[in-house]
Amino acid sequence: MPIYEYKCIDCEEDFEELVSGMDPDVSCPKCSSRNIKKKLSLFGMSGGEKPAASSGSGCSSCSSSSCSSCH
Ligand SMILES: [Zn+2]
C-alpha cells in the first residue's frame, strides 16, 4: 500500500497517510480539516532535490565553495 504525503491547507500540517482503496478518506490529524492537498509520494527520500554540484559561490573551474586553491 502506498503512503502519500499530505499537507493541510488550513493549518499547514504535513502528515503522511497510508492509503488503501480508490477513494481515501483523509483528514488532517491536527485540526481534522478536509481542506488538504496530496503531495507526491516519496519512497525513501529525504531532503530536497538540491543538486550536489551546484555552482554556488565558487568559481567555474573548481567545485569548491571556498575556492582557495585555484586563484
Ligand atoms: Zn490541519
PDB file of the backbone (N, CA, C, O) and the ligand in Angstrom, with CONECT records:
HET     ZN  A 101       1
ATOM      1  N   MET A   1       0.850  -1.202   0.000  1.00  0.00           N
ATOM      2  CA  MET A   1       0.000   0.000   0.000  1.00  0.00           C
ATOM      3  C   MET A   1       0.882   1.249   0.000  1.00  0.00           C
ATOM      4  O   MET A   1       1.867   1.329   0.735  1.00  0.00           O
ATOM      5  N   PRO A   2       0.523   2.192  -0.812  1.00  0.00           N
ATOM      6  CA  PRO A   2       1.348   3.410  -0.886  1.00  0.00           C
ATOM      7  C   PRO A   2       1.089   4.347   0.290  1.00  0.00           C
ATOM      8  O   PRO A   2      -0.009   4.425   0.842  1.00  0.00           O
ATOM      9  N   ILE A   3       2.127   5.028   0.626  1.00  0.00           N
ATOM     10  CA  ILE A   3       1.992   6.087   1.624  1.00  0.00           C
ATOM     11  C   ILE A   3       2.082   7.417   0.895  1.00  0.00           C
ATOM     12  O   ILE A   3       3.049   7.685   0.181  1.00  0.00           O
ATOM     13  N   TYR A   4       1.082   8.233   1.079  1.00  0.00           N
ATOM     14  CA  TYR A   4       1.090   9.540   0.461  1.00  0.00           C
ATOM     15  C   TYR A   4       1.350  10.612   1.504  1.00  0.00           C
ATOM     16  O   TYR A   4       1.017  10.475   2.681  1.00  0.00           O
ATOM     17  N   GLU A   5       1.956  11.675   1.023  1.00  0.00           N
ATOM     18  CA  GLU A   5       2.158  12.819   1.910  1.00  0.00           C
ATOM     19  C   GLU A   5       1.093  13.860   1.611  1.00  0.00           C
ATOM     20  O   GLU A   5       0.798  14.176   0.459  1.00  0.00           O
ATOM     21  N   TYR A   6       0.540  14.368   2.669  1.00  0.00           N
ATOM     22  CA  TYR A   6      -0.476  15.388   2.533  1.00  0.00           C
ATOM     23  C   TYR A   6      -0.040  16.644   3.264  1.00  0.00           C
ATOM     24  O   TYR A   6       0.816  16.616   4.148  1.00  0.00           O
ATOM     25  N   LYS A   7      -0.649  17.731   2.869  1.00  0.00           N
ATOM     26  CA  LYS A   7      -0.426  18.986   3.568  1.00  0.00           C
ATOM     27  C   LYS A   7      -1.771  19.622   3.814  1.00  0.00           C
ATOM     28  O   LYS A   7      -2.575  19.796   2.899  1.00  0.00           O
ATOM     29  N   CYS A   8      -2.000  19.964   5.061  1.00  0.00           N
ATOM     30  CA  CYS A   8      -3.242  20.628   5.402  1.00  0.00           C
ATOM     31  C   CYS A   8      -3.146  22.099   5.004  1.00  0.00           C
ATOM     32  O   CYS A   8      -2.194  22.793   5.364  1.00  0.00           O
ATOM     33  N   ILE A   9      -4.135  22.556   4.265  1.00  0.00           N
ATOM     34  CA  ILE A   9      -4.114  23.944   3.821  1.00  0.00           C
ATOM     35  C   ILE A   9      -4.497  24.872   4.966  1.00  0.00           C
ATOM     36  O   ILE A   9      -4.050  26.018   5.012  1.00  0.00           O
ATOM     37  N   ASP A  10      -5.300  24.398   5.867  1.00  0.00           N
ATOM     38  CA  ASP A  10      -5.767  25.247   6.960  1.00  0.00           C
ATOM     39  C   ASP A  10      -4.675  25.529   7.983  1.00  0.00           C
ATOM     40  O   ASP A  10      -4.454  26.680   8.361  1.00  0.00           O
ATOM     41  N   CYS A  11      -3.991  24.480   8.431  1.00  0.00           N
ATOM     42  CA  CYS A  11      -3.006  24.683   9.495  1.00  0.00           C
ATOM     43  C   CYS A  11      -1.586  24.372   9.031  1.00  0.00           C
ATOM     44  O   CYS A  11      -0.644  24.434   9.821  1.00  0.00           O
ATOM     45  N   GLU A  12      -1.431  24.039   7.750  1.00  0.00           N
ATOM     46  CA  GLU A  12      -0.130  23.766   7.153  1.00  0.00           C
ATOM     47  C   GLU A  12       0.611  22.608   7.814  1.00  0.00           C
ATOM     48  O   GLU A  12       1.841  22.578   7.860  1.00  0.00           O
ATOM     49  N   GLU A  13      -0.153  21.677   8.314  1.00  0.00           N
ATOM     50  CA  GLU A  13       0.438  20.485   8.902  1.00  0.00           C
ATOM     51  C   GLU A  13       0.807  19.500   7.804  1.00  0.00           C
ATOM     52  O   GLU A  13       0.004  19.205   6.918  1.00  0.00           O
ATOM     53  N   ASP A  14       2.013  19.006   7.874  1.00  0.00           N
ATOM     54  CA  ASP A  14       2.425  17.953   6.951  1.00  0.00           C
ATOM     55  C   ASP A  14       2.235  16.609   7.633  1.00  0.00           C
ATOM     56  O   ASP A  14       2.655  16.410   8.773  1.00  0.00           O
ATOM     57  N   PHE A  15       1.602  15.697   6.924  1.00  0.00           N
ATOM     58  CA  PHE A  15       1.426  14.383   7.524  1.00  0.00           C
ATOM     59  C   PHE A  15       1.390  13.344   6.413  1.00  0.00           C
ATOM     60  O   PHE A  15       1.196  13.656   5.238  1.00  0.00           O
ATOM     61  N   GLU A  16       1.583  12.114   6.825  1.00  0.00           N
ATOM     62  CA  GLU A  16       1.557  11.003   5.880  1.00  0.00           C
ATOM     63  C   GLU A  16       0.359  10.133   6.183  1.00  0.00           C
ATOM     64  O   GLU A  16      -0.082  10.016   7.326  1.00  0.00           O
ATOM     65  N   GLU A  17      -0.154   9.528   5.133  1.00  0.00           N
ATOM     66  CA  GLU A  17      -1.325   8.691   5.314  1.00  0.00           C
ATOM     67  C   GLU A  17      -1.152   7.431   4.482  1.00  0.00           C
ATOM     68  O   GLU A  17      -0.838   7.484   3.293  1.00  0.00           O
ATOM     69  N   LEU A  18      -1.362   6.322   5.124  1.00  0.00           N
ATOM     70  CA  LEU A  18      -1.330   5.053   4.403  1.00  0.00           C
ATOM     71  C   LEU A  18      -2.665   4.874   3.715  1.00  0.00           C
ATOM     72  O   LEU A  18      -3.703   4.731   4.360  1.00  0.00           O
ATOM     73  N   VAL A  19      -2.620   4.885   2.391  1.00  0.00           N
ATOM     74  CA  VAL A  19      -3.850   4.924   1.621  1.00  0.00           C
ATOM     75  C   VAL A  19      -4.161   3.559   1.057  1.00  0.00           C
ATOM     76  O   VAL A  19      -3.313   2.925   0.429  1.00  0.00           O
ATOM     77  N   SER A  20      -5.352   3.119   1.277  1.00  0.00           N
ATOM     78  CA  SER A  20      -5.817   1.884   0.667  1.00  0.00           C
ATOM     79  C   SER A  20      -7.176   2.133   0.053  1.00  0.00           C
ATOM     80  O   SER A  20      -8.067   2.681   0.703  1.00  0.00           O
ATOM     81  N   GLY A  21      -7.336   1.740  -1.173  1.00  0.00           N
ATOM     82  CA  GLY A  21      -8.618   1.931  -1.820  1.00  0.00           C
ATOM     83  C   GLY A  21      -8.600   3.100  -2.781  1.00  0.00           C
ATOM     84  O   GLY A  21      -7.639   3.868  -2.837  1.00  0.00           O
ATOM     85  N   MET A  22      -9.667   3.219  -3.530  1.00  0.00           N
ATOM     86  CA  MET A  22      -9.722   4.208  -4.590  1.00  0.00           C
ATOM     87  C   MET A  22     -10.049   5.597  -4.055  1.00  0.00           C
ATOM     88  O   MET A  22      -9.611   6.595  -4.628  1.00  0.00           O
ATOM     89  N   ASP A  23     -10.794   5.678  -2.994  1.00  0.00           N
ATOM     90  CA  ASP A  23     -11.275   6.963  -2.508  1.00  0.00           C
ATOM     91  C   ASP A  23     -10.904   7.132  -1.039  1.00  0.00           C
ATOM     92  O   ASP A  23     -11.738   6.944  -0.153  1.00  0.00           O
ATOM     93  N   PRO A  24      -9.666   7.481  -0.793  1.00  0.00           N
ATOM     94  CA  PRO A  24      -9.233   7.593   0.601  1.00  0.00           C
ATOM     95  C   PRO A  24      -9.926   8.738   1.309  1.00  0.00           C
ATOM     96  O   PRO A  24     -10.124   9.823   0.762  1.00  0.00           O
ATOM     97  N   ASP A  25     -10.274   8.457   2.510  1.00  0.00           N
ATOM     98  CA  ASP A  25     -10.978   9.444   3.323  1.00  0.00           C
ATOM     99  C   ASP A  25      -9.974  10.018   4.319  1.00  0.00           C
ATOM    100  O   ASP A  25      -9.821   9.522   5.436  1.00  0.00           O
ATOM    101  N   VAL A  26      -9.309  11.056   3.890  1.00  0.00           N
ATOM    102  CA  VAL A  26      -8.192  11.579   4.658  1.00  0.00           C
ATOM    103  C   VAL A  26      -8.556  12.942   5.220  1.00  0.00           C
ATOM    104  O   VAL A  26      -9.099  13.801   4.524  1.00  0.00           O
ATOM    105  N   SER A  27      -8.251  13.112   6.467  1.00  0.00           N
ATOM    106  CA  SER A  27      -8.433  14.420   7.080  1.00  0.00           C
ATOM    107  C   SER A  27      -7.203  14.734   7.918  1.00  0.00           C
ATOM    108  O   SER A  27      -6.437  13.843   8.283  1.00  0.00           O
ATOM    109  N   CYS A  28      -7.032  15.994   8.211  1.00  0.00           N
ATOM    110  CA  CYS A  28      -5.860  16.432   8.952  1.00  0.00           C
ATOM    111  C   CYS A  28      -5.890  15.876  10.373  1.00  0.00           C
ATOM    112  O   CYS A  28      -6.896  16.003  11.070  1.00  0.00           O
ATOM    113  N   PRO A  29      -4.782  15.257  10.804  1.00  0.00           N
ATOM    114  CA  PRO A  29      -4.758  14.721  12.169  1.00  0.00           C
ATOM    115  C   PRO A  29      -4.673  15.808  13.223  1.00  0.00           C
ATOM    116  O   PRO A  29      -4.886  15.542  14.406  1.00  0.00           O
ATOM    117  N   LYS A  30      -4.372  17.003  12.820  1.00  0.00           N
ATOM    118  CA  LYS A  30      -4.166  18.072  13.788  1.00  0.00           C
ATOM    119  C   LYS A  30      -5.429  18.897  13.995  1.00  0.00           C
ATOM    120  O   LYS A  30      -5.821  19.177  15.128  1.00  0.00           O
ATOM    121  N   CYS A  31      -6.064  19.285  12.886  1.00  0.00           N
ATOM    122  CA  CYS A  31      -7.252  20.128  13.013  1.00  0.00           C
ATOM    123  C   CYS A  31      -8.480  19.486  12.388  1.00  0.00           C
ATOM    124  O   CYS A  31      -9.541  20.106  12.321  1.00  0.00           O
ATOM    125  N   SER A  32      -8.343  18.248  11.931  1.00  0.00           N
ATOM    126  CA  SER A  32      -9.451  17.474  11.368  1.00  0.00           C
ATOM    127  C   SER A  32     -10.061  18.122  10.145  1.00  0.00           C
ATOM    128  O   SER A  32     -11.209  17.839   9.800  1.00  0.00           O
ATOM    129  N   SER A  33      -9.316  18.982   9.490  1.00  0.00           N
ATOM    130  CA  SER A  33      -9.833  19.617   8.292  1.00  0.00           C
ATOM    131  C   SER A  33      -9.754  18.678   7.105  1.00  0.00           C
ATOM    132  O   SER A  33      -8.842  17.855   7.012  1.00  0.00           O
ATOM    133  N   ARG A  34     -10.701  18.801   6.209  1.00  0.00           N
ATOM    134  CA  ARG A  34     -10.633  18.068   4.947  1.00  0.00           C
ATOM    135  C   ARG A  34      -9.985  18.913   3.857  1.00  0.00           C
ATOM    136  O   ARG A  34      -9.853  18.473   2.715  1.00  0.00           O
ATOM    137  N   ASN A  35      -9.595  20.085   4.206  1.00  0.00           N
ATOM    138  CA  ASN A  35      -9.023  21.001   3.228  1.00  0.00           C
ATOM    139  C   ASN A  35      -7.525  20.715   3.105  1.00  0.00           C
ATOM    140  O   ASN A  35      -6.680  21.465   3.594  1.00  0.00           O
ATOM    141  N   ILE A  36      -7.233  19.602   2.434  1.00  0.00           N
ATOM    142  CA  ILE A  36      -5.856  19.146   2.336  1.00  0.00           C
ATOM    143  C   ILE A  36      -5.505  18.927   0.879  1.00  0.00           C
ATOM    144  O   ILE A  36      -6.379  18.813   0.019  1.00  0.00           O
ATOM    145  N   LYS A  37      -4.239  18.873   0.626  1.00  0.00           N
ATOM    146  CA  LYS A  37      -3.799  18.541  -0.721  1.00  0.00           C
ATOM    147  C   LYS A  37      -2.754  17.442  -0.643  1.00  0.00           C
ATOM    148  O   LYS A  37      -1.964  17.358   0.297  1.00  0.00           O
ATOM    149  N   LYS A  38      -2.784  16.611  -1.663  1.00  0.00           N
ATOM    150  CA  LYS A  38      -1.883  15.469  -1.683  1.00  0.00           C
ATOM    151  C   LYS A  38      -0.592  15.857  -2.386  1.00  0.00           C
ATOM    152  O   LYS A  38      -0.598  16.485  -3.445  1.00  0.00           O
ATOM    153  N   LYS A  39       0.482  15.476  -1.783  1.00  0.00           N
ATOM    154  CA  LYS A  39       1.769  15.714  -2.405  1.00  0.00           C
ATOM    155  C   LYS A  39       2.234  14.424  -3.069  1.00  0.00           C
ATOM    156  O   LYS A  39       1.600  13.376  -2.942  1.00  0.00           O
ATOM    157  N   LEU A  40       3.330  14.521  -3.764  1.00  0.00           N
ATOM    158  CA  LEU A  40       3.856  13.326  -4.407  1.00  0.00           C
ATOM    159  C   LEU A  40       4.356  12.347  -3.364  1.00  0.00           C
ATOM    160  O   LEU A  40       4.909  12.739  -2.337  1.00  0.00           O
ATOM    161  N   SER A  41       4.159  11.095  -3.635  1.00  0.00           N
ATOM    162  CA  SER A  41       4.640  10.095  -2.701  1.00  0.00           C
ATOM    163  C   SER A  41       6.161  10.008  -2.785  1.00  0.00           C
ATOM    164  O   SER A  41       6.746  10.025  -3.867  1.00  0.00           O
ATOM    165  N   LEU A  42       6.762   9.918  -1.648  1.00  0.00           N
ATOM    166  CA  LEU A  42       8.213   9.888  -1.583  1.00  0.00           C
ATOM    167  C   LEU A  42       8.642   8.618  -0.883  1.00  0.00           C
ATOM    168  O   LEU A  42       8.460   8.454   0.324  1.00  0.00           O
ATOM    169  N   PHE A  43       9.211   7.732  -1.661  1.00  0.00           N
ATOM    170  CA  PHE A  43       9.669   6.493  -1.048  1.00  0.00           C
ATOM    171  C   PHE A  43      11.157   6.602  -0.733  1.00  0.00           C
ATOM    172  O   PHE A  43      11.994   6.680  -1.633  1.00  0.00           O
ATOM    173  N   GLY A  44      11.462   6.606   0.528  1.00  0.00           N
ATOM    174  CA  GLY A  44      12.860   6.580   0.944  1.00  0.00           C
ATOM    175  C   GLY A  44      13.622   7.836   0.620  1.00  0.00           C
ATOM    176  O   GLY A  44      14.853   7.842   0.633  1.00  0.00           O
ATOM    177  N   MET A  45      12.906   8.899   0.328  1.00  0.00           N
ATOM    178  CA  MET A  45      13.601  10.131   0.025  1.00  0.00           C
ATOM    179  C   MET A  45      13.496  11.071   1.218  1.00  0.00           C
ATOM    180  O   MET A  45      12.475  11.144   1.903  1.00  0.00           O
ATOM    181  N   SER A  46      14.583  11.778   1.435  1.00  0.00           N
ATOM    182  CA  SER A  46      14.556  12.769   2.497  1.00  0.00           C
ATOM    183  C   SER A  46      15.327  13.990   2.024  1.00  0.00           C
ATOM    184  O   SER A  46      16.324  13.868   1.312  1.00  0.00           O
ATOM    185  N   GLY A  47      14.878  15.122   2.407  1.00  0.00           N
ATOM    186  CA  GLY A  47      15.538  16.337   1.992  1.00  0.00           C
ATOM    187  C   GLY A  47      15.080  16.785   0.618  1.00  0.00           C
ATOM    188  O   GLY A  47      14.225  16.151   0.000  1.00  0.00           O
ATOM    189  N   GLY A  48      15.634  17.845   0.160  1.00  0.00           N
ATOM    190  CA  GLY A  48      15.216  18.415  -1.104  1.00  0.00           C
ATOM    191  C   GLY A  48      15.936  17.807  -2.275  1.00  0.00           C
ATOM    192  O   GLY A  48      16.635  16.801  -2.148  1.00  0.00           O
ATOM    193  N   GLU A  49      15.756  18.428  -3.414  1.00  0.00           N
ATOM    194  CA  GLU A  49      16.360  17.915  -4.631  1.00  0.00           C
ATOM    195  C   GLU A  49      17.525  18.803  -5.059  1.00  0.00           C
ATOM    196  O   GLU A  49      17.778  18.984  -6.250  1.00  0.00           O
ATOM    197  N   LYS A  50      18.208  19.337  -4.100  1.00  0.00           N
ATOM    198  CA  LYS A  50      19.287  20.245  -4.444  1.00  0.00           C
ATOM    199  C   LYS A  50      20.438  19.466  -5.074  1.00  0.00           C
ATOM    200  O   LYS A  50      20.921  18.498  -4.487  1.00  0.00           O
ATOM    201  N   PRO A  51      20.874  19.871  -6.242  1.00  0.00           N
ATOM    202  CA  PRO A  51      21.980  19.156  -6.878  1.00  0.00           C
ATOM    203  C   PRO A  51      23.270  19.326  -6.096  1.00  0.00           C
ATOM    204  O   PRO A  51      23.533  20.377  -5.512  1.00  0.00           O
ATOM    205  N   ALA A  52      24.071  18.262  -6.100  1.00  0.00           N
ATOM    206  CA  ALA A  52      25.278  18.267  -5.281  1.00  0.00           C
ATOM    207  C   ALA A  52      26.339  19.179  -5.859  1.00  0.00           C
ATOM    208  O   ALA A  52      27.148  19.744  -5.122  1.00  0.00           O
ATOM    209  N   ALA A  53      26.342  19.325  -7.181  1.00  0.00           N
ATOM    210  CA  ALA A  53      27.402  20.074  -7.831  1.00  0.00           C
ATOM    211  C   ALA A  53      26.891  21.408  -8.375  1.00  0.00           C
ATOM    212  O   ALA A  53      27.131  21.760  -9.530  1.00  0.00           O
ATOM    213  N   SER A  54      26.194  22.127  -7.530  1.00  0.00           N
ATOM    214  CA  SER A  54      25.745  23.432  -7.979  1.00  0.00           C
ATOM    215  C   SER A  54      26.911  24.420  -7.984  1.00  0.00           C
ATOM    216  O   SER A  54      27.885  24.260  -7.247  1.00  0.00           O
ATOM    217  N   SER A  55      26.793  25.409  -8.804  1.00  0.00           N
ATOM    218  CA  SER A  55      27.902  26.349  -8.940  1.00  0.00           C
ATOM    219  C   SER A  55      28.079  27.159  -7.669  1.00  0.00           C
ATOM    220  O   SER A  55      29.208  27.402  -7.243  1.00  0.00           O
ATOM    221  N   GLY A  56      26.997  27.575  -7.068  1.00  0.00           N
ATOM    222  CA  GLY A  56      27.066  28.276  -5.799  1.00  0.00           C
ATOM    223  C   GLY A  56      27.877  29.547  -5.891  1.00  0.00           C
ATOM    224  O   GLY A  56      27.743  30.314  -6.844  1.00  0.00           O
ATOM    225  N   SER A  57      28.717  29.770  -4.900  1.00  0.00           N
ATOM    226  CA  SER A  57      29.508  30.988  -4.874  1.00  0.00           C
ATOM    227  C   SER A  57      30.951  30.726  -5.289  1.00  0.00           C
ATOM    228  O   SER A  57      31.778  31.638  -5.272  1.00  0.00           O
ATOM    229  N   GLY A  58      31.253  29.495  -5.658  1.00  0.00           N
ATOM    230  CA  GLY A  58      32.612  29.187  -6.071  1.00  0.00           C
ATOM    231  C   GLY A  58      32.856  29.600  -7.508  1.00  0.00           C
ATOM    232  O   GLY A  58      31.992  30.202  -8.145  1.00  0.00           O
ATOM    233  N   CYS A  59      34.027  29.279  -8.013  1.00  0.00           N
ATOM    234  CA  CYS A  59      34.335  29.606  -9.396  1.00  0.00           C
ATOM    235  C   CYS A  59      33.943  28.455 -10.299  1.00  0.00           C
ATOM    236  O   CYS A  59      33.544  27.396  -9.813  1.00  0.00           O
ATOM    237  N   SER A  60      34.048  28.642 -11.599  1.00  0.00           N
ATOM    238  CA  SER A  60      33.581  27.627 -12.531  1.00  0.00           C
ATOM    239  C   SER A  60      34.630  26.563 -12.813  1.00  0.00           C
ATOM    240  O   SER A  60      34.313  25.524 -13.392  1.00  0.00           O
ATOM    241  N   SER A  61      35.877  26.804 -12.412  1.00  0.00           N
ATOM    242  CA  SER A  61      36.916  25.837 -12.726  1.00  0.00           C
ATOM    243  C   SER A  61      37.123  24.829 -11.612  1.00  0.00           C
ATOM    244  O   SER A  61      37.764  23.799 -11.825  1.00  0.00           O
ATOM    245  N   CYS A  62      36.612  25.094 -10.465  1.00  0.00           N
ATOM    246  CA  CYS A  62      36.653  24.102  -9.409  1.00  0.00           C
ATOM    247  C   CYS A  62      35.299  24.048  -8.742  1.00  0.00           C
ATOM    248  O   CYS A  62      34.521  24.997  -8.839  1.00  0.00           O
ATOM    249  N   SER A  63      35.008  22.964  -8.074  1.00  0.00           N
ATOM    250  CA  SER A  63      33.692  22.777  -7.486  1.00  0.00           C
ATOM    251  C   SER A  63      33.661  23.181  -6.027  1.00  0.00           C
ATOM    252  O   SER A  63      32.653  22.989  -5.347  1.00  0.00           O
ATOM    253  N   SER A  64      34.748  23.734  -5.547  1.00  0.00           N
ATOM    254  CA  SER A  64      34.782  24.116  -4.152  1.00  0.00           C
ATOM    255  C   SER A  64      34.023  25.415  -3.930  1.00  0.00           C
ATOM    256  O   SER A  64      33.973  26.276  -4.809  1.00  0.00           O
ATOM    257  N   SER A  65      33.452  25.543  -2.788  1.00  0.00           N
ATOM    258  CA  SER A  65      32.733  26.762  -2.489  1.00  0.00           C
ATOM    259  C   SER A  65      33.627  27.823  -1.896  1.00  0.00           C
ATOM    260  O   SER A  65      33.304  29.010  -1.934  1.00  0.00           O
ATOM    261  N   SER A  66      34.749  27.402  -1.349  1.00  0.00           N
ATOM    262  CA  SER A  66      35.660  28.382  -0.772  1.00  0.00           C
ATOM    263  C   SER A  66      36.711  28.811  -1.792  1.00  0.00           C
ATOM    264  O   SER A  66      37.171  29.952  -1.752  1.00  0.00           O
ATOM    265  N   CYS A  67      37.097  27.928  -2.699  1.00  0.00           N
ATOM    266  CA  CYS A  67      37.936  28.235  -3.844  1.00  0.00           C
ATOM    267  C   CYS A  67      39.248  28.905  -3.428  1.00  0.00           C
ATOM    268  O   CYS A  67      39.563  30.013  -3.861  1.00  0.00           O
ATOM    269  N   SER A  68      39.988  28.217  -2.593  1.00  0.00           N
ATOM    270  CA  SER A  68      41.253  28.795  -2.129  1.00  0.00           C
ATOM    271  C   SER A  68      42.455  28.240  -2.871  1.00  0.00           C
ATOM    272  O   SER A  68      43.573  28.703  -2.649  1.00  0.00           O
ATOM    273  N   SER A  69      42.260  27.265  -3.743  1.00  0.00           N
ATOM    274  CA  SER A  69      43.402  26.581  -4.348  1.00  0.00           C
ATOM    275  C   SER A  69      43.616  26.943  -5.803  1.00  0.00           C
ATOM    276  O   SER A  69      44.689  26.663  -6.336  1.00  0.00           O
ATOM    277  N   CYS A  70      42.655  27.547  -6.468  1.00  0.00           N
ATOM    278  CA  CYS A  70      42.805  27.759  -7.908  1.00  0.00           C
ATOM    279  C   CYS A  70      42.950  29.240  -8.279  1.00  0.00           C
ATOM    280  O   CYS A  70      43.036  29.576  -9.460  1.00  0.00           O
ATOM    281  N   HIS A  71      42.975  30.096  -7.310  1.00  0.00           N
ATOM    282  CA  HIS A  71      43.188  31.513  -7.624  1.00  0.00           C
ATOM    283  C   HIS A  71      44.422  32.039  -6.950  1.00  0.00           C
ATOM    284  O   HIS A  71      44.756  33.214  -7.104  1.00  0.00           O
TER     285      HIS A  71
HETATM  286 ZN    ZN A 101      -4.868  20.918   9.698  1.00  0.00          ZN2+
END
